[in-house]
Amino acid sequence: MAVQTGRSVARTPGEHTARGPRRGTGTPSGGLRRAVSTCWYAWAMVAPVVAVIGVIIGYPLVRGVYLSLTDANERNVARHIGVNNLPATYEFVGLDNYRAALTGDQFLSTLGWTLVWTVSCVAVTFALGLGLATLLNRRIAGRSFYRMLLILPWAVPGFVSVFAWRFLYNEDRGLLNKLLAGGGIDAVPWLNDPAWAKFSVIAVNIWLGVPFMMVALLGGLQSISGEMYEAAEMDGANAWQRFAHITLPGLRPVSTTVILLSTIWTFNMFPVIFLLTRGGPGEATQILVTQAYKFSFEISPRDYAQSSTWGVLILVLLMLFAALYRRVLRNQGDSW
């Protein structure tokens, strides 16, 4: 029985309320139904984007994973020759392609150079971007002009910049060698010697990546309160101490993100390598993504299975890096 006293209602221990289940005790299907009925407009707006992404990214990804488990090449895939339609004759081989790639010398050597290329470009790009951002964050004459000038390489289309650098690197008619000849120095085989070719592609990628890094870090610097620097200066901290204890910790949210993005972009930087050296001389500058392209479009017969295998391995490596990167940040107390 319920005994009513004023506005309060007291119930006996065995009596149950008839107002329905408590909050949080509903079934999952009921929660999903309420979410759809409440946010149907948001679901309707997102659905076309999800469908397009599924078609553009999902299908090629699934198709690539499937081909990596076969022996598909130019000679056994379905193709049309005149009015004749030849069916596919490739077979399922399981993980043989992955085993061959991971135990062969070509993948491991290419992966080694890809890691050197990625670490070198990201490290130097971050250092230069941070230095330029620090300079442009100060009140100097012509600061807006310098900012616009340094952002210019980012505004120019990538293939235009690469072709311009290829002209500068020309061993016979390039501007760089002409300048060296004026100083009595022999011409440098920028793109014809393996060591110089590696240096050249790294330099071009750094030149293309510094503007993005500078703009991102400059935004992070401007978000740090100037009062912190004033307080540290009053406490006797020198310039290096202010940089180490205020600037770098203040830039951590921005720097962690741009380092991750720059690593992924550089690891898959196809245009610079392909347009500048096409992986040469020999295979000296070939990175994983350009080698996967070569399997599908340059060698004969075109090896679609091997190309797909390398593509899946690239995706797995980047996913492992992102997971490890996130774990390190969480251990340091940062959220990402």
C-alpha positions in Angstrom: 0.0 0.0 0.0 1.0 3.6 -0.6 0.5 6.0 2.3 0.3 9.6 1.1 1.6 12.3 3.4 1.4 15.8 1.9 3.3 15.7 -1.4 5.4 12.6 -0.7 4.3 9.1 -1.3 5.6 6.2 0.8 5.4 2.7 -0.6 5.6 -0.6 1.1 8.8 -2.6 0.4 7.0 -5.1 -1.9 5.1 -2.6 -4.0 6.4 -1.8 -7.5 5.9 1.4 -9.4 4.0 1.4 -12.6 5.9 4.2 -14.3 8.0 1.9 -16.5 11.6 0.8 -16.3 14.3 2.9 -14.8 16.7 4.9 -16.9 19.4 2.9 -18.5 17.5 -0.5 -18.3 16.0 -0.3 -21.8 17.0 -2.8 -24.4 19.7 -1.9 -27.0 17.1 -2.0 -29.8 15.0 0.4 -27.9 17.9 2.8 -27.6 18.8 2.5 -31.3 15.1 3.1 -32.2 15.0 6.3 -30.0 18.3 7.5 -31.5 17.0 7.0 -35.1 13.6 8.7 -34.3 15.3 11.6 -32.5 18.2 12.2 -34.9 16.7 11.0 -38.1 17.6 14.3 -39.9 21.3 13.9 -39.0 21.2 10.2 -40.1 19.6 11.3 -43.4 22.4 13.9 -44.0 25.2 11.5 -43.2 23.8 8.6 -45.2 24.8 9.9 -48.7 28.4 10.6 -47.5 28.7 7.1 -46.0 27.4 5.6 -49.2 29.9 7.5 -51.4 32.8 6.7 -49.1 31.8 3.1 -49.1 31.8 3.0 -52.9 34.9 5.0 -53.4 37.0 3.6 -50.6 35.3 0.5 -49.3 35.0 -1.5 -52.6 38.6 -0.9 -53.8 39.8 -1.8 -50.4 37.9 -5.1 -50.3 38.8 -5.8 -53.9 42.5 -5.2 -53.2 42.5 -7.5 -50.2 40.9 -10.2 -52.3 43.4 -9.8 -55.1 46.3 -10.0 -52.7 45.1 -13.5 -51.9 45.2 -14.6 -55.5 47.8 -14.9 -58.3 46.1 -12.3 -60.5 48.1 -10.7 -63.2 47.7 -9.2 -66.7 47.4 -12.6 -68.3 44.8 -14.3 -66.2 42.3 -11.6 -65.3 39.0 -11.1 -67.1 39.6 -9.0 -70.2 38.2 -8.1 -73.6 40.1 -8.8 -76.8 38.1 -7.4 -79.7 34.7 -9.1 -79.5 36.0 -11.9 -77.4 35.5 -11.9 -73.6 38.1 -13.9 -71.8 37.1 -15.0 -68.3 39.4 -14.8 -65.3 41.5 -17.8 -64.6 43.5 -16.7 -61.6 43.4 -18.8 -58.5 43.2 -18.4 -54.8 46.7 -18.8 -53.2 46.0 -17.6 -49.6 48.8 -15.9 -47.8 51.5 -16.9 -50.2 51.9 -13.4 -51.6 52.4 -11.9 -48.1 54.9 -14.6 -47.2 56.9 -14.0 -50.3 56.9 -10.2 -49.7 57.8 -10.3 -46.1 60.6 -12.9 -46.6 62.0 -11.4 -49.8 64.8 -8.8 -50.0 62.9 -6.4 -52.2 60.2 -5.5 -49.8 62.5 -5.2 -46.8 65.1 -3.1 -48.6 62.3 -0.8 -50.0 60.8 -0.6 -46.5 64.2 0.4 -45.1 64.6 3.3 -47.5 60.9 4.3 -47.0 61.5 4.6 -43.3 64.7 6.7 -43.8 62.9 8.9 -46.3 59.9 9.4 -43.9 61.9 10.0 -40.7 64.3 12.4 -42.5 61.6 14.4 -44.1 59.4 14.7 -41.1 62.2 15.5 -38.7 63.8 18.2 -40.8 60.4 19.6 -41.9 59.3 19.9 -38.3 62.5 21.6 -37.2 62.5 24.1 -40.0 58.8 24.8 -39.6 59.2 25.3 -35.9 62.1 27.7 -36.4 60.3 29.7 -39.1 57.1 29.8 -37.0 59.0 31.1 -34.0 60.6 33.9 -36.1 57.4 34.9 -37.7 55.6 34.9 -34.4 57.7 37.9 -33.3 57.0 41.5 -34.3 59.4 42.1 -37.2 59.2 44.5 -40.2 57.5 42.8 -43.2 56.2 39.9 -41.3 53.1 39.5 -43.5 55.2 39.6 -46.6 57.5 36.9 -45.3 54.5 34.7 -44.3 53.1 35.0 -47.8 56.4 34.2 -49.4 57.0 31.1 -47.3 53.5 29.8 -47.9 54.0 30.1 -51.7 55.4 26.6 -52.2 52.3 25.2 -50.6 50.0 27.2 -52.9 51.8 26.0 -56.1 50.5 22.6 -57.4 52.8 19.8 -56.4 53.6 18.5 -59.9 54.5 22.1 -61.0 57.0 22.4 -58.1 58.5 18.9 -58.8 59.0 19.7 -62.5 60.6 23.0 -61.6 63.0 21.2 -59.3 63.7 18.6 -61.9 64.8 21.4 -64.2 67.0 22.8 -61.5 68.6 19.4 -61.0 69.4 18.8 -64.6 73.0 17.8 -64.8 73.8 19.6 -68.1 71.5 22.6 -68.2 70.3 22.9 -64.6 70.7 26.2 -62.7 72.3 24.5 -59.7 75.1 23.0 -61.7 75.6 26.3 -63.5 76.0 28.1 -60.2 78.5 25.4 -59.1 80.4 25.8 -62.4 80.7 29.5 -61.8 82.5 28.7 -58.5 84.8 26.2 -60.2 83.0 23.1 -58.9 82.3 20.1 -61.1 78.7 19.3 -62.0 76.8 17.2 -59.5 74.7 14.2 -60.8 71.8 15.2 -58.7 69.3 12.6 -60.1 71.8 10.1 -61.7 73.8 9.0 -58.6 72.0 7.0 -56.0 73.2 8.9 -53.0 72.7 12.3 -54.6 69.2 11.2 -55.8 68.2 10.3 -52.3 69.4 13.7 -51.0 67.6 15.5 -53.9 64.1 13.9 -53.3 64.4 14.5 -49.6 65.2 18.2 -50.2 62.3 18.6 -52.6 59.8 17.0 -50.2 61.1 19.2 -47.3 60.6 22.3 -49.5 57.1 21.2 -50.2 56.2 20.3 -46.6 57.7 23.2 -44.6 54.9 25.7 -45.4 52.2 23.4 -43.9 54.3 22.7 -40.8 55.1 26.4 -40.4 51.4 27.5 -40.7 50.2 24.9 -38.2 52.9 25.6 -35.6 52.4 29.3 -36.0 48.8 28.9 -35.1 49.8 26.9 -32.1 52.3 29.5 -31.0 49.7 32.3 -31.2 47.5 30.3 -28.9 50.1 30.4 -26.1 49.5 33.3 -23.7 52.1 36.0 -23.7 51.7 36.4 -19.9 53.4 33.1 -19.4 56.5 34.3 -21.2 56.5 37.6 -19.2 56.2 35.7 -15.9 59.0 33.3 -16.8 61.2 36.3 -17.9 60.5 38.0 -14.6 61.5 34.8 -12.8 64.9 34.9 -14.5 64.3 32.2 -17.2 66.5 32.6 -20.2 65.3 32.2 -23.9 66.1 28.4 -24.0 64.3 27.7 -20.7 61.2 29.6 -21.9 61.3 27.7 -25.2 61.8 24.3 -23.4 59.2 24.8 -20.6 56.6 27.0 -22.3 56.8 26.8 -26.1 57.3 23.1 -26.6 54.6 22.0 -24.0 52.2 24.6 -25.4 52.7 23.3 -28.9 52.2 19.6 -28.0 48.5 19.4 -29.0 49.3 20.9 -32.4 52.7 19.2 -33.0 51.4 15.7 -32.2 48.7 16.1 -34.9 50.9 17.6 -37.6 53.6 15.0 -37.0 51.1 12.2 -37.5 49.7 13.7 -40.6 53.1 14.5 -42.0 54.3 11.0 -41.4 51.3 9.4 -43.2 51.6 11.9 -46.1 55.4 11.4 -46.5 55.2 7.6 -46.2 52.7 7.7 -49.2 54.3 10.6 -51.1 53.9 9.3 -54.6 54.3 12.5 -56.7 57.7 13.6 -55.6 59.4 10.2 -56.2 57.5 9.3 -59.3 57.8 12.7 -61.1 61.4 13.4 -60.0 63.2 10.1 -60.4 60.6 7.4 -61.1 62.3 5.4 -58.4 65.7 5.6 -60.0 68.5 5.5 -60.6 67.8 1.8 -60.6 65.7 1.2 -57.5 67.6 3.7 -55.3 64.7 6.0 -54.5 61.8 3.6 -54.8 59.5 3.7 -51.9 56.7 1.2 -51.1 53.9 3.1 -52.8 55.8 3.7 -56.0 56.9 0.1 -56.1 53.3 -1.0 -55.7 52.4 1.3 -58.6 55.2 -0.2 -60.7 53.9 -3.8 -60.2 50.5 -2.8 -61.6 51.4 -0.4 -64.4 55.1 -0.7 -65.5 56.3 -4.3 -65.4 55.2 -6.9 -67.9 53.1 -8.9 -67.2 51.4 -6.6 -64.7 51.3 -8.2 -61.3 48.0 -7.1 -59.7 48.3 -9.6 -56.9 51.7 -8.4 -55.8 50.7 -4.7 -56.1 47.6 -5.4 -53.9 49.7 -7.2 -51.4 52.1 -4.3 -51.1 49.1 -1.9 -50.8 47.6 -3.9 -48.0 51.0 -4.1 -46.2 51.3 -0.3 -46.5 47.9 0.1 -44.9 48.7 -2.3 -42.1 52.0 -0.5 -41.3 50.3 2.9 -41.1 47.6 1.5 -38.9 50.2 0.0 -36.6 52.1 3.3 -36.5 48.9 5.2 -35.7 48.0 2.8 -32.9 51.5 2.9 -31.4 51.6 6.7 -31.7 48.3 6.9 -29.9 49.5 4.6 -27.1 52.6 6.6 -26.6 50.6 9.8 -26.3 48.2 8.2 -23.8 51.1 7.0 -21.7 52.4 10.6 -21.7 49.0 11.9 -20.5 48.0 13.4 -23.8 44.7 12.7 -25.5 44.3 12.0 -29.2 
